[in-house]
Amino acid sequence: MRKPLLEYCQRLRISEVKGAIPPKATSAILDVGTQEIAVTGRLTNLRNGYRYYFLCPSCGKPLESLYCLDYSQWKCRDCLGLLYSSSMKR
């Protein structure tokens, strides 16, 4: 069975939803379609703000992007088993 390619999946970037996160919040829950996705903020090295990450609903890893395969749930690429097309041998 072939693994799905990352390039053919929908991608949700944290930069696309940053406006929905309350200012200076350390965590939040975002409604994305019918799914709730947790977001966490980490203080930057300069201590002048927060950098935000999604928490994968399956494994809990902090990530900047989540993927959706065939209108399923948003998850990280490891949980979905996605591969880059450049990693495929021709």
C-alpha positions, 0 to 999 in steps of 0.5 A, a space after each residue: 500500500 502506498 503512503 499518501 503524499 504531503 503535497 496532496 493534503 490540506 495544510 493548516 499553518 499556525 500563521 493562518 489562525 494567529 488572529 483567533 488567538 487572544 493576545 498574550 495567551 499561553 494556550 487556547 482551543 480553536 474550532 476548526 470545522 467540526 474539530 477542536 484543536 489546542 494551541 500553546 504559546 511559548 515565550 520567545 528567547 527575548 521574552 518579548 512575546 509568544 510563539 504559538 504551536 498547534 498540539 497534534 490531537 493524536 500525539 500531542 506534539 507541538 507543531 507549526 502545521 497540521 494536515 488533513 487527508 481526504 476531509 478527515 481530522 487534522 493531525 501531524 504528518 507523522 500520525 497521518 503517515 505522510 511522505 514528501 514526494 521528493 523522498 519517493 524513489 523513481 
